[in-house]
Amino acid sequence: MKTPTNAKLFLGRNCTFPIEKIHFKTQQVTLRESEKVYNTVSIKNVEFDLSDLTEAEIMDFQRLFIC
């Protein structure tokens, strides 16, 4: 399944960072803020960049977070 590669972090400066890993089970995402700095946050604190995904891929991706 295709997933987004970037997400905007709402905590702090509202910057966009590359996604290192999406933890579907815990509904968290790890963002790479710099070469050696990673930040794992709840998906509630990010907005995924879905611009590279088709409508069908977006729907499949979003279904993974519905409880």
C-alpha positions as CSV (number, residue, x, y, z in Angstrom):
1,M,0.0,0.0,0.0
2,K,1.2,3.5,-0.8
3,T,1.6,5.9,2.1
4,P,2.4,9.6,2.4
5,T,6.0,10.6,2.6
6,N,5.6,14.0,4.4
7,A,3.5,15.3,7.2
8,K,3.0,18.8,8.8
9,L,3.6,18.8,12.6
10,F,1.2,21.0,14.4
11,L,3.3,21.1,17.6
12,G,5.6,24.1,17.6
13,R,6.4,25.8,14.3
14,N,3.9,23.9,12.0
15,C,6.7,22.6,9.8
16,T,6.5,19.8,7.3
17,F,8.9,16.9,7.8
18,P,9.6,13.6,6.1
19,I,7.9,10.6,7.5
20,E,10.3,8.0,8.8
21,K,7.7,5.4,9.9
22,I,3.9,5.2,10.5
23,H,2.9,3.1,13.5
24,F,-0.6,2.0,12.5
25,K,-1.2,-0.2,15.6
26,T,-0.5,2.7,18.0
27,Q,-1.7,5.5,15.7
28,Q,1.6,7.3,15.9
29,V,4.0,8.6,13.3
30,T,7.8,9.2,13.5
31,L,9.0,12.3,11.7
32,R,12.6,13.0,10.8
33,E,13.2,16.6,11.9
34,S,16.9,16.6,11.0
35,E,19.6,14.1,10.2
36,K,19.8,12.7,13.7
37,V,16.6,14.0,15.3
38,Y,13.4,12.0,15.2
39,N,10.1,12.8,16.8
40,T,7.2,10.3,17.4
41,V,3.8,11.9,17.8
42,S,0.2,11.0,17.7
43,I,-1.5,11.2,14.2
44,K,-3.8,13.7,15.8
45,N,-0.9,16.2,15.9
46,V,0.0,15.9,12.2
47,E,-1.6,16.5,8.8
48,F,-0.4,14.0,6.2
49,D,0.6,15.3,2.7
50,L,-1.7,13.2,0.5
51,S,-0.8,15.1,-2.7
52,D,1.0,12.1,-4.2
53,L,-1.8,9.6,-3.6
54,T,-4.8,8.9,-5.7
55,E,-8.3,9.1,-4.3
56,A,-8.5,5.3,-3.9
57,E,-5.1,5.3,-2.1
58,I,-6.2,8.1,0.2
59,M,-9.3,6.2,1.2
60,D,-7.3,3.0,1.8
61,F,-4.8,4.9,3.9
62,Q,-7.5,6.6,6.0
63,R,-9.3,3.4,6.7
64,L,-6.3,2.2,8.7
65,F,-6.9,4.8,11.4
66,I,-10.6,4.2,11.9
67,C,-11.2,2.4,15.1
